[in-house]
Amino acid sequence: MQLTALDLFPQRRGTAASVMTFIALTVNGVLASALAPLVTGSLLTLASAALGLVLAGLLAWARYLRSSQPVTEPPTVPQTLEPTDQM
């Protein structure tokens, strides 16, 4: 996401990086302040919440990887693998 913001504003990369970092830290702070009072009652609920967030992150990452990479087939003809006629 940060690379997308950097590509949108190539002349202001520092500003784009700072804004994206600010947004990430703000979301992290709001989420932590909302969840911390709910899960600090026992060690089991804290560990369960941490595991749930890790699994949610892994699911989001896997979904992103699946949707962002086009399915392409490798070339089957050896001539297309290396341009030897241009050497």
Buried (B, 14 or more C-beta within 10 A) or exposed (E): EEEEBBEEEEEEEEEBBEBBEEEEEEEEEEEEEEBEEEBEEEEEEBEEBEEEEEEEEEEEEEEEEEEEEEEEEEEEEEEEEEEEEEE
